[in-house]
């Protein structure tokens, strides 16, 4: 049942990036190989053979497999660089390829995705008409002023065709959030907004402050420069922090490769997960990159832990959220944090996690709360600009 529900929602805001660094050599090589392919063709029509030729060219240019090439090509289609069905590319794609600076590319990327992107598009199907999800997001942000992680996750469930005005107002966004939480959509998608957030962070005039997205001009009026600077992690110190956790894992497991501190497995990608969230450490410099304020976890375990869907007790046993489905709780029950990673200082941070993150962080930061005035009659309280508004959810 869960898989069926996921498939229904996926058709709306399904975006995963083969290459997340859109200034990087791999992405630029991908784009150049596709543009060259179309430049060298005349009267090109869609066929499986022609699409396979493009895939082979991308494989050679980027040194990736054919399944990865399809994903990479579809990334360009979803972003709006390429037109579906082998119809060529938009004019701005050539400008992007020829841009001399990252700043110029950022401006062009913002223009391309705003006008042409649509996450429902793919190379093997004809173009989906109308503006896409990024356009919808920008117009919604213009209307509401701030979108946090939970609201962004809820937006992923929206069929934008049902909103002809092209955006949500605050009341509609709250309703979407309520429905997404009620159906479990937010819980199921906790690990799938990273690619979308990465894309949004690369667009012109957007600023992320404490896990919420603002327009930069609004953020500058709301926060001091010092607050915004503090919110940006020092990438060098973050790498050192992860290296220390990897070394601790190798040493404790007597392994050449670092392993997840919970599952004991050597995943190709692991996360240096803060116990006390980094955003909570802005005024606590000693905790920001303290190895005792961290665990090395697999991506799935990090997402559950980081978003407050699970925590640990003093003995390292997993405490699951009531929001998790029974099959996930059953899966988690076979693991516990290894005793060799349980230190007094780490447990002090874990106590903070249980009190301030567990069962809390996945909730909206817009002060939404739900009560039931009458049996089976949910009422949503939305606090906006210090004014509490009440309406019944149909």
C-alpha positions in Angstrom: 0.0 0.0 0.0 2.8 2.4 0.9 4.5 1.8 -2.4 1.3 2.5 -4.3 0.7 5.7 -2.4 4.3 6.8 -3.1 3.8 6.1 -6.8 0.8 8.4 -6.9 2.6 11.3 -5.3 5.8 10.8 -7.3 4.2 12.1 -10.5 4.0 15.6 -9.1 7.3 16.7 -7.7 9.7 13.9 -8.6 13.1 15.4 -9.0 16.4 13.7 -8.4 19.7 15.0 -9.8 22.3 12.8 -11.4 24.7 15.8 -10.9 24.0 18.2 -8.0 26.9 20.6 -8.8 25.6 22.4 -11.8 28.9 24.3 -12.1 30.9 21.1 -12.0 32.8 19.5 -14.9 30.5 16.5 -15.0 27.3 18.6 -15.4 28.9 20.8 -18.0 30.3 17.8 -19.9 26.7 16.3 -19.9 25.2 19.5 -21.2 27.8 20.0 -23.9 27.5 16.5 -25.2 23.7 16.9 -25.5 23.9 20.3 -27.2 26.6 19.0 -29.6 24.3 16.0 -30.4 21.4 18.2 -31.4 23.6 20.7 -33.3 24.9 17.8 -35.4 21.5 16.5 -36.3 19.1 17.7 -38.9 15.4 16.9 -39.0 15.8 14.7 -35.9 12.7 12.7 -34.9 12.1 10.7 -31.7 12.9 7.0 -31.9 14.4 4.6 -29.4 17.4 4.3 -31.6 18.1 8.0 -31.7 17.6 8.2 -27.9 20.0 5.4 -27.4 22.5 7.2 -29.6 22.3 10.2 -27.3 22.7 8.0 -24.2 25.8 6.4 -25.6 27.3 9.9 -26.3 26.5 11.0 -22.7 28.1 7.8 -21.4 31.3 8.5 -23.2 31.4 12.2 -22.3 30.7 11.7 -18.6 32.1 8.2 -17.9 28.8 6.9 -16.5 26.6 3.9 -17.2 23.6 3.9 -19.5 21.0 3.9 -16.7 22.8 6.8 -15.2 22.9 8.5 -18.6 19.1 8.3 -18.9 18.8 9.8 -15.4 21.2 12.6 -16.3 19.4 13.4 -19.6 16.1 13.5 -17.8 17.6 15.9 -15.3 18.3 18.3 -18.1 14.7 17.8 -19.4 13.1 18.3 -16.0 15.2 21.5 -15.4 14.2 22.8 -18.8 17.6 22.8 -20.6 16.4 20.1 -23.1 13.0 19.8 -24.7 11.3 16.4 -24.4 11.0 13.9 -27.2 14.3 14.9 -28.8 13.0 18.3 -29.8 16.3 20.1 -29.1 17.2 22.6 -26.4 16.2 26.1 -25.3 18.4 29.0 -26.4 19.5 29.8 -22.9 21.1 26.4 -22.6 23.8 27.4 -25.1 24.4 30.6 -23.1 24.7 28.6 -19.9 27.3 26.4 -21.6 29.3 29.3 -22.8 29.1 31.4 -19.6 32.5 32.4 -18.1 31.5 32.7 -14.5 29.4 30.8 -12.0 27.5 34.0 -11.3 26.4 34.2 -14.9 25.4 30.5 -14.8 23.4 31.1 -11.7 21.4 33.9 -13.4 20.8 31.7 -16.4 19.8 28.7 -14.3 17.2 30.8 -12.5 15.8 32.0 -15.8 15.7 28.5 -17.4 14.1 26.7 -14.5 11.5 29.5 -13.9 10.4 29.5 -17.5 10.9 26.0 -18.8 11.3 23.4 -16.0 8.7 20.8 -15.3 9.3 17.7 -13.2 6.6 15.8 -15.0 8.6 15.9 -18.2 10.9 13.2 -19.5 12.8 12.7 -22.8 10.5 9.7 -23.7 7.3 11.7 -23.6 5.8 14.7 -25.2 6.1 18.1 -23.5 3.8 18.8 -20.5 2.1 22.1 -21.1 2.1 25.0 -18.6 4.5 26.4 -16.0 6.3 23.9 -13.8 6.9 23.3 -10.1 9.7 25.8 -9.6 7.6 28.6 -11.1 4.8 27.5 -8.7 7.2 27.5 -5.8 8.6 31.0 -6.5 5.1 32.5 -6.8 4.0 30.7 -3.6 7.1 32.1 -1.8 6.3 35.6 -3.1 2.8 35.2 -1.6 3.7 33.7 1.8 7.2 35.1 2.4 8.8 32.0 4.0 8.7 28.2 3.3 10.3 25.8 5.8 11.3 22.2 5.2 7.9 20.7 6.2 6.0 23.2 4.0 8.4 22.4 1.1 7.8 18.6 1.6 4.1 19.2 1.6 4.3 21.2 -1.6 5.8 18.1 -3.3 2.3 16.5 -3.0 0.6 19.3 -4.9 -0.8 18.8 -8.3 -0.1 22.3 -9.6 -2.7 21.9 -12.4 -5.4 22.2 -9.7 -4.3 25.7 -8.9 -4.9 27.8 -12.0 -3.7 31.0 -10.3 -0.2 29.4 -10.2 0.5 29.5 -6.5 -0.8 28.8 -2.9 -1.7 31.5 -0.4 -1.0 30.9 3.3 -4.3 29.3 4.1 -4.0 26.9 1.1 -0.4 26.1 2.1 -1.5 25.3 5.7 -4.3 23.1 4.3 -1.8 21.2 2.0 0.5 20.8 5.0 -2.3 19.4 7.1 -3.3 16.9 4.4 0.3 15.8 3.8 0.8 15.2 7.5 -2.5 13.5 7.9 -1.8 11.0 5.0 1.8 10.4 6.2 3.2 12.0 3.0 5.7 14.2 4.9 6.9 11.2 6.8 7.4 9.2 3.7 9.2 12.0 1.9 11.6 13.1 4.6 14.6 11.9 2.6 13.5 13.2 -0.8 13.7 17.0 -0.5 17.5 17.2 -0.6 17.8 17.4 -4.4 15.0 20.0 -4.6 16.6 22.1 -1.8 20.0 21.9 -3.5 18.4 23.2 -6.7 16.6 26.0 -4.9 19.7 27.1 -3.1 21.4 27.7 -6.5 18.7 30.0 -7.8 19.1 33.8 -7.8 17.7 35.8 -4.9 16.9 32.9 -2.6 18.4 32.5 0.9 18.2 29.6 3.3 18.2 30.6 7.0 17.6 28.0 9.7 16.0 25.5 7.4 13.6 28.0 5.9 13.7 29.6 2.4 13.3 33.4 1.9 14.0 35.8 -0.8 17.4 37.4 0.0 16.0 40.9 0.3 13.4 39.6 2.9 16.1 37.7 4.8 18.3 40.7 4.9 15.5 42.8 6.5 14.6 40.1 9.0 18.1 38.9 10.0 21.4 40.6 10.6 24.4 39.8 8.4 25.9 38.1 11.3 22.9 35.8 11.8 23.0 34.8 8.1 26.7 34.2 8.1 26.4 32.0 11.2 23.8 29.9 9.4 26.3 29.0 6.6 28.5 26.2 7.7 32.2 26.4 7.3 32.7 23.7 4.7 36.3 23.0 5.7 35.4 22.4 9.4 32.5 20.3 8.2 34.9 18.0 6.3 37.2 17.8 9.3 34.2 17.0 11.5 33.2 14.1 9.2 36.8 12.8 9.0 36.9 12.6 12.8 33.7 10.6 12.9 35.0 8.3 10.1 38.2 7.8 12.0 36.4 7.0 15.2 34.2 4.5 13.3 37.3 2.8 11.7 39.1 2.6 15.0 36.1 1.2 17.0 35.2 -1.4 14.3 38.9 -2.2 13.5 38.0 -1.7 9.9 39.9 -0.1 7.0 36.7 1.6 5.9 34.3 3.6 8.1 30.9 2.0 8.9 27.6 3.3 10.0 27.6 3.6 13.8 24.2 2.1 14.0 24.0 -0.5 11.3 27.7 -1.4 11.2 27.7 -1.4 7.4 30.1 0.3 5.0 27.8 2.4 2.8 29.4 4.3 -0.2 27.8 7.5 1.1 27.5 8.3 4.8 26.4 11.4 6.7 28.1 13.2 9.6 24.9 13.7 11.5 24.6 16.4 14.2 22.9 15.2 17.4 22.2 18.8 18.5 21.3 20.3 15.1 23.8 22.7 13.6 21.0 25.3 13.4 20.7 25.0 17.2 24.4 25.6 17.7 24.7 29.1 16.1 25.4 30.6 19.5 27.3 27.6 20.8 30.5 27.5 18.8 32.0 24.7 20.9 29.2 22.3 19.7 29.1 23.1 16.0 31.8 20.7 15.0 32.4 18.7 18.2 32.8 15.1 17.3 30.8 14.1 20.5 27.9 16.0 18.9 27.8 13.7 16.0 27.2 10.2 14.6 28.3 8.7 11.3 25.1 7.3 9.8 23.7 5.9 6.6 21.5 8.4 4.6 18.3 6.7 5.6 19.2 6.5 9.3 20.5 10.1 9.2 17.2 11.3 7.7 15.1 9.6 10.4 17.4 10.9 13.2 17.9 14.4 11.8 14.2 15.0 11.3 13.2 13.7 14.7 11.6 10.4 13.6 13.8 8.5 16.0 16.2 9.1 18.9 18.2 7.0 21.3 17.9 6.3 25.0 20.9 6.3 27.5 21.7 2.7 26.5 21.7 3.4 22.8 18.3 1.8 22.1 16.2 3.3 19.3 13.2 5.3 20.3 10.9 5.4 17.3 8.4 8.2 16.5 4.7 7.5 16.7 4.6 8.8 13.1 6.5 5.9 11.7 4.7 3.0 10.1 4.8 -0.4 11.7 7.1 -2.0 9.1 9.7 0.8 9.6 9.5 0.4 13.4 9.9 -3.3 13.1 13.0 -2.8 10.9 14.6 -0.3 13.3 14.0 -2.7 16.3 16.9 -4.9 15.2 19.4 -2.1 15.7 20.9 -0.2 18.6 23.7 2.3 18.9 26.9 0.3 19.7 28.1 0.7 23.3 31.5 1.8 22.0 30.0 5.0 20.6 28.2 5.9 23.8 30.1 8.4 25.8 29.0 10.7 28.6 29.4 13.9 26.5 27.6 12.3 23.5 24.7 11.3 25.7 24.4 14.9 27.0 23.8 15.9 23.4 21.4 13.0 22.9 19.4 14.2 25.9 19.1 17.5 24.1 18.0 15.7 20.9 15.2 13.8 22.8 13.9 17.0 24.3 14.2 19.4 21.4 14.3 17.4 18.1 12.6 14.0 18.6 8.9 14.2 17.6 9.3 17.9 16.9 11.6 18.8 14.0 9.4 17.3 11.3 6.6 19.5 12.4 6.0 22.8 10.6 7.9 25.8 11.9 4.9 28.0 11.1 3.4 27.3 14.5 0.7 25.1 13.1 -1.2 22.9 15.5 -4.3 20.7 15.2 -7.1 20.0 17.6 -10.5 18.4 17.3 -13.4 20.5 18.5 -16.0 17.9 17.7 -15.7 14.3 16.9 -14.0 13.7 13.5 -14.0 17.5 12.8 -10.3 18.6 12.5 -9.6 22.3 13.0 -6.4 23.9 11.9 -4.9 26.8 13.8 -2.5 28.8 11.7 -0.5 31.5 13.5 0.6 34.0 10.9 2.1 37.4 11.8 1.1 36.8 15.4 -2.6 36.5 14.4 -4.3 33.2 15.0 -6.8 32.2 12.4 -9.1 29.2 12.6 -10.9 27.4 9.8 -12.4 24.0 9.4 -10.8 21.5 7.1 -13.2 20.0 4.7 
